[in-house]
């Protein structure tokens, strides 16, 4: 499997998760409402958060704007981290989960986008240097 194909698979995993998460919020399912209230946010914010998530995701899935979408999703996920920290939730599951999703977003984009690899080169150092 080529690097680009792996990048699309990794991005696809992140996209699929975020779509499910946003739909749950947009439909205002009890699981989303209860979790939002438990984190100290008002229940009416669930729909707005879902709209923001879908908008950021839409920018990410369009190849021409995928880097901007990744930046927007990083900001969105940073807010999720802040809310989880404020609520005192467990570190490796709740607090760091948005970091894991962001790693999938950026990792997938890095693997499938040559322009990004030029901007952020990951080089192996030679042992003879």
C-alpha positions in Angstrom: 0.0 0.0 0.0 1.4 3.4 -1.0 2.0 6.2 1.5 -0.8 8.2 -0.1 -3.3 5.4 0.3 -2.3 4.9 3.9 -2.9 8.6 4.4 -6.4 8.3 3.0 -7.1 5.4 5.3 -5.8 7.2 8.4 -7.8 10.3 7.4 -10.8 8.2 6.8 -10.7 6.8 10.3 -10.6 10.3 11.8 -13.3 11.6 9.4 -15.6 8.6 10.2 -15.2 9.2 13.9 -15.9 12.9 13.6 -18.9 12.4 11.4 -20.5 10.0 13.9 -19.7 12.4 16.8 -21.2 15.4 14.9 -24.3 13.5 13.9 -24.9 12.5 17.5 -24.7 16.1 18.5 -26.8 17.4 15.6 -29.5 14.9 16.4 -29.2 15.9 20.1 -29.2 12.3 21.2 -29.4 11.7 25.0 -25.8 10.5 25.1 -24.6 13.8 23.7 -26.9 15.9 25.9 -26.0 14.0 29.1 -22.2 14.1 28.4 -22.3 17.8 27.6 -24.2 18.6 30.8 -21.8 16.4 32.8 -18.9 18.5 31.5 -20.5 21.6 32.8 -21.9 23.0 29.5 -25.5 24.0 28.8 -27.5 21.4 26.9 -28.6 23.9 24.2 -24.9 24.2 23.1 -24.8 20.6 21.8 -26.4 21.4 18.4 -24.1 24.5 17.9 -21.0 22.4 18.7 -22.2 19.8 16.2 -22.6 22.5 13.5 -19.1 23.8 14.2 -17.7 20.3 14.0 -19.4 19.5 10.7 -18.3 22.9 9.2 -14.6 22.2 10.2 -14.8 18.7 8.9 -16.3 19.9 5.6 -13.3 22.2 5.1 -11.0 19.3 6.0 -12.4 16.8 3.5 -12.1 19.1 0.5 -8.5 18.5 -0.9 -7.9 22.2 -1.7 -8.7 23.3 1.8 -7.6 20.3 3.8 -4.8 22.0 5.6 -7.1 24.8 6.7 -9.6 22.2 7.9 -6.9 20.4 9.9 -6.0 23.7 11.6 -9.7 24.4 12.4 -10.2 20.9 13.7 -7.1 21.2 15.8 -8.6 24.3 17.4 -11.9 22.5 17.9 -10.2 19.6 19.5 -8.1 21.9 21.7 -11.4 23.3 23.1 -12.4 19.7 23.8 -9.2 19.1 25.7 -9.7 22.3 27.8 -13.3 21.3 28.7 -12.2 17.8 29.7 -9.4 19.2 31.8 -11.7 21.6 33.6 -14.1 18.8 34.3 -11.4 16.7 35.8 -11.9 13.7 33.6 -9.3 10.8 33.3 -6.2 11.8 31.4 -5.4 9.0 29.0 -9.0 8.3 28.0 -11.0 11.5 28.0 -8.5 14.3 28.1 -6.0 12.9 25.6 -8.6 11.4 23.2 -8.9 14.6 21.2 -5.1 14.5 20.9 -5.3 11.0 19.4 -7.9 12.2 16.9 -5.8 15.2 16.0 -2.8 12.9 15.4 -4.9 10.9 13.0 -6.1 14.1 11.2 -2.5 15.5 10.8 -0.9 12.1 10.3 -3.3 11.2 7.5 -2.9 14.6 5.9 0.9 14.4 6.2 1.0 11.0 4.4 -1.4 12.0 1.6 -0.3 15.6 1.0 3.2 16.2 -0.6 2.9 19.9 -0.1 2.7 19.4 3.7 5.7 17.1 3.7 7.7 19.9 2.1 6.7 22.3 4.8 7.3 19.9 7.6 10.1 17.6 6.6 10.8 14.6 8.8 14.4 13.7 8.1 16.4 10.8 9.2 19.8 11.7 10.4 22.7 9.7 9.1 24.8 7.9 11.7 27.9 9.1 9.9 27.2 12.8 10.3 
